C-alpha cells in the first residue's frame, strides 16, 4: 500500500489527499509536522515529493479516470496549469491566506495591511487570467475534470476566510463552487465538510 506523509491542514496536502480519495486509491496517511515540508508519497521503494508530481503519479495509476489525459496536447495543457499554480497562483494567494488565516490560528499577531495589499496586487492579474479562461470552459482544461483542477483549487481553499477579492471574477467563483462540492475534496478538508 502507498503511504502519504502529510500535514492534513496544509493546502498542498489537501490536493493529494483529495485526489487519492477521488481515485479510490488505497493510501495510508502518515501525519508529519507542518515544518517538515511538502507531502511525500512512498510507493514501495519509490519516494516522490512535490505535490503536483504526486498528483501526476496518482492520476497515472488510474488512467481510465481521464484526470491525466492520454494525448500530448491534453497532458501539456494540464502541465501548464500545474506549473502556473506552483509558480504564480499559489504565491499570489499565500499572502492573504497567511495574514488573515494562518496568523490568527497560530497566534502570530494582527494581519499586516501592507502584505495584504501586496497579495491583492499579485492576485488580481492571475484571477483575471483564470476568469477569462473559465468563461469558455467548465473545468480548467475543457469539459472534463483533470488534475489541473485539483492543483489550482488549492489556491482557493482559504478564499472565504482570507477574504479574497472575488467580486470581479464570477467564472472563477463558479468553477471553484463546482469543484469544492466534490465528495473527495469535502472529505479531505480539515475538518471534513458535509
N, C-alpha and C positions, 0 to 999 in steps of 0.2 A: 504494500500500500504506500502511496505517496505521502510525504509529510510536508506540511506547510508551516513554516516558522513565522509567526505574525504577532503583531500587537493589534488586536481587533479594532480599537477605535481609529486607527490610522486610515486615512483615505486610500493609501496605496495598498494596504492590506484588504480593505473593503472590496476593491475591484477584483482581486484574485480570489478572495473567498466567495464573492457573488458569482463569478464565472464558474468556479468549481461546482457550486450548487446548481447553477443553471444547466450545466452539462451533466449533472448527476454523476460526477466522478467521486470515487472514494478517496478522500483525503483526510488524513489525521492532522488536526490542527495542534501545533505546539506553541504555547504562549511564550513570547520573549519580551524583554524590556524595550520600550519605545526607543531608547537611546542607542540600541544596538544596530539600528539601521533599517534597511529595506526588507521586505519579505524575502524569504529564501525557500525554495522548493527542493526537496530531496526525492528523487525517484530512483531507488536502488543506489548505485554508486554515482549517479549523475546529480550534481548540485548546481542549481540555477538561481541567480539573484537578478534583480532588476525587474520590477513589477510588470512592465509591458512585455518583456521577454517571457515572463511566466504566462501571461495571457496568451501569447502566440503558442507556447508549448502545450498548454492545456487545451486550446481550441484544436490543435493538430491531433490531439488524442481522440477527438470526436469529429472527423471531417464531415460526416453526414449532417452535422448541425448547420453548416454553412457560415458559421461565425468567422471562420478564416477561409476566404474564397479559394477556389481551386485554380483560378486563372491568374495570369501575371498582372493584368490591369487591376483586378479586384484586390489582389494582395498589395500592389503598390498604393492603391487608394487607402486601404486600411493602415499600412505602414506610415503613410504621410500623416494621418491623423494621430497615430500613436506618438510619432516623433514630435509633432506640433504640440501635443499635450505636454510632453516632457520639457520641451524647450521654451514654450511660450505660455500655454494656458495655465498650467499648474503654478508657475512662478507669478503669474498675474493674479491668480485667485488667493494665493497664500497670504499676502499682507493683510487683506481684510479679514480673512479667517483667523489668522494669528492674533490680530489686535482685538477683534470683537468676540472671539470664542475661546481660543487657547489661553490667552492671558487671564481671562475670567476663571476658567476651570482650574488653571494652575496657580492662581493667586499671584500673578506677576504684575499686578498694578492695573492702572487705567489704560484704556486704548490711547495710542499716540495719534492725534489727528493728522500729523504730517505723514505718517506711514499709511494711514487710511487713504489720504488724498493721493499718495503715490500708487497705492494699489488700484484705486479707481482710474487713475490715468493709464495704467497698464491694461486694466480690464476692458475699457470701452472699445478700443480698436479690435480686440480679439473677439469680444462678444458680438461686434458688428459683423465680423467675418462669419462666425457661426450662424448668426441670424440670417445673413444673406444666403448661405449655402442651404440652410434648412427651409427656405421659402419653397424650394422645388423638390425637397426630399422628405420622406417620412423619417428616415434614420440618416446618420451621417454619410453613409456610402450608398444610399438609394432606398429601395423599398424593403430591404432585408436588414435585420439587426445583425451587427458584427461586433467583434471585439473592440473596434474603434469606439463604439458607443460606450462600452464598459470603461475604456480608458479615459475618454473625455468627460464622462459623467462624474468621475472622481472630483473634478474641479468644482462641481456644483453641490457636493454633499453638504456643505455648510452655507449654502446660498441664503436660506431663510435666517438662520441665526447670525450670520455675518452681514446681513442686510445688503446683499449685492444689489447694485443699481440696475434692475432688470426691466424697468418700465418701458424702455425703448426697444426691447428685444422679444417680441411676442412669439416668434418662431422658436427661439432658444427655450423659452419657458414651456411652450407646447411640447417640444421634444423631450425636455427633462421630465415634465409631468408624465408623459407616456412611459419613459424609461423607469422612473423611480417607483412605479407600481409593480414592476416585475417581482414575482414572489421571491426569487433568489436574492434580489437586492434588498428587499424588505427584511428577509431573514438574516442578512449579513450585517445590517446596521446595528450599532451598539447604542442603546438597547434595541433589540429587534422591534420592528414596526408590524402592525397587523393591517 
